[in-house]
Each structure stands twice: as structure tokens, then as C-alpha cells.
């Protein structure tokens, strides 16, 4: 998704999606699948450190940072857990996903449903 003031970040994400599709086509007859995984806000150590920093910089509470800044675009209003991402990647690596290639799996609490 496009996001103001994040042109380099957004450009790199769009580039990765194009690369994913291209390599998937190049490997289509080899049995190798190529997919992208795009999580929303994942509750990592980095994100947890950003919460108080953002609260201080904006003069708002940490709860407001979570609800009004970080999770504002995620309809579920819940952080994605690293375990959720790992389980999805494990599925994509399994034989159950052998015909999924060139795709982007959004694990984003509905962010891209808008």
C-alpha cells in the first residue's frame, strides 16, 4: 500500500512484488514456488521500542500510539504476531501449497481489504 513520506520503503515493497512474480514465472516448470508474504504491523522488539518513543514525540499515550497510529489501518485492531507469519510461511513451504506461486500473501488484519 502507498503511504505518505515513505517513498523508498513503498518503492522497495512494490519492487519485491514484481520480482516475486517474475521469478515465479521463471521457475514455473521446476517445482520451485516463489511467493511474497506481506504482514501488517508485527509486534516485534523494534515495534515495542517505537511505541514509547512515538508517544513522547507526538504527546499522546502509548495506547493511542497503538490504536490511532500503528493499528489505525488494520481493521482487526490487533498486531500480527511473528508466529502468525511463521505458520503462513510453513504452509507456503508445504506440499499443500505446491500450486501457489507468484502470489502475495497479506497477513495484515484486513489492511489491504480497503
N, C-alpha and C positions, 0 to 999 in steps of 0.2 A: 504494500500500500504506500502511496505517496505520503510524505509527511513534511511540513514546512521546516526549513532550517536543517534538514538532514539530507541534502542532495547527494553527498558522497556515499552515505550509508544506503540510501534508496537505490542509487545507481548500481552499487555493488550487488544488492539483492536481486535486482532485475537482471543483471548480467549473469548471476548464478543460475537463475531460472532458464535463461536462454542456453547456457552451457549444458545444463541438465538435459534439456530436450535434444540438443544436438548430439551429445554423447550417447543418449539413449537410442537415437536413430542409427548411429554408427555401430553400436553393439547389438542391434536388434536380433541378429541371427546367431549370436554367440552364446546365448544363455545368461549373459550378464545383464542385470537390470540397473537402471540409473534413475534415481528419484531424489527429490529435494524434500526436506522437512522444514517447515516454517512455523515455529512456535510464536505465540504471543509473549507477554511478559512472563518469564520463568523466574521463580523465586530462587535466585542464586545468592551466594555470598555478596557478589558485586551489587545486585539489586538491593539487598538488605542494607548495604552500606550507603546506597544512594538515598534511601528513604529519609533518614535524619538530615542529611546534607541538603536535600531538596526542600524539606520542611523549613529549615533555617533560612535558606536563600529566598524562599517565597513568603516567609512569615505565616505559614499555615501549620496545622498539626500533622503528625505522621499519618494519622488515619485519613486526613484529607489528601495527602500525597498519594496514598494507595488508591482511594476511591475516585478522586477528581483529576488526578494526573496520570498515574500508571494504568489504572484499570478503567479509565473513562471510556475507552473504545472497545473493551471486552464485555459484551452483553452479559456474560455469566458473572462478571464482577469477582472472579476468582483468578488467582495466579495459576499458571501452568506449573506443574511440578516436574522436576527433572525425570522422575520415574515415569511420568506420562510420555515424555519424549522417548525415553529408552524403550518402553514397551512398544511404541509405534515403530521405532527403527527395527526392533527384533522381528516384528511382524513383516516389515518390508524385506527383511533378510531371509524369511522363511519360504518354503515351497508354496505356501498358501498365497503368496504374492508374486508368483513367477510370471504372471501376465500384467503386472503393474510396472510400467516403465515410462519414463518421460513425464512423470507426474509430480505435482507439488502437493504434499500433504500438510494442510494447515491445521495446526494444533493450537488454536488461538482463542478458545472460548467464544467463538462466533464473530470475531473481529472482522473477518473478510466477508461475512454474510451481508454486510451493509450494501 
